[in-house]
Amino acid sequence: MIVALGAVAAVALVVTSGDGTSDEKAPAGNSRSTGSSPTPSLSIPSQLPSELPSLPSDLPSDLDSLFPAPVGDEVPYYMLQEGDCFNMNDSRPGQAAKRSCSKPHDAEVVQVTELEGTYTTDAALKQAASALCEETLDRKAARQPAGTVRGTLVQYPDPNGYELGIDNVACSLSADPGGDRKLTKPLK
């Protein structure tokens, strides 16, 4: 369930055929054929509501925990794309500080994929995400010069995020998970 705050939008769709005519049906009750198109009648309310509707009371009060605010050049991991290089910060899990691949960085995304299915535990999500990344990470790591890549990083949503529709998995290679070594150029 995704909660939208603020505005409600209405969308109208008119399908037209290849000759530019509309596939809409004429309103019922008008049996006269005059040869011209019917003219729509619009009704505009004379008064706007004096107050906005109240929000449901069951909204979680800690929405920031589900969508943490980025700091500086940080983005949520699920917004990373293949080829993005980044640094990690253990104090901000789920966030990645994007970096130039030609400057020292912790890791590089080699694949972004999506989870499918039903998962209710972190262990199940971790297992599914790791399985999605395994082949690509092994293949890409084997193509790197010896000593370049020393670890892998699989970033996936927690059960709450997955329930809200976050299903991206970022599969990355790193120089030294939790260590001081850095990658200094794009991976091959």
Residue, then its C-alpha position, 0 to 999 in steps of 0.5 A: m500500500i502506497v500512501a499519497l499525501g497532498a493532492v488527488a488527481a483525476v485523469a480522463l482518457v479519450v481513445t481516438s482511432g487512427d482517423g482522428t475520430s473518438d471511440e466515445k459513445a453519444p450520450a443516451g436519451n438523445s435519439r434526434s440526429t441533427g448532424s452536429s456533435p452534441t455540446p457538453s454541459l459543464s457545471i462548476p460548483s458555486q462554492l469551494p469547500s471551506e476546509l481540507p479533508s483530514l488525513p486518516s489517523d492510522l498513518p505511521s508517524d515515522l514516514d522518515s524511517l521508510f523514506p530517509a531524507p538524502v544527505g548531500d550527494e546520498v541517494p537511496y540504494y534503490m535509485l542507483q543504476e548500473g555503472d553508478c559508483f558510490n561510497m557506503n556509510d555504515s551509519r546510514p544503511g540503505q543510502a549510497a553517496k554517489r561518486s565519480c568512477s574515476k575517483p576513489h570509491d567503495a563500490e560500483v553497481v554492475q546490475v539492477t534487477e527487481l524482486e518478484g514474488t511474496y516475501t515477508t521476512d528479511a531472510a527471505l528477501k536477502q536469499a532472493a536478492s542474493a540469488l538474483c545477483e550471484e551469476t552477474l557478480d561472479r561473471k563480472a568479478a572474474r573479468q577484473p584484474a587480480g586484487t581489484v575486487r575483494g567483495t560483493l554488495v547486494q542491497y535490497p529492501d526490508p520487508n516494510g519497503y517491499e510491501l510498499g512496492i520497493d523491489n529494486v536490488a542493486c548488485s555491486l562489486s567492492a574493493d574491500p567491504g568494510g576496509d580502507r581499499k578503494l576502487t579508482k576507476p570504472l570496472k571492466 
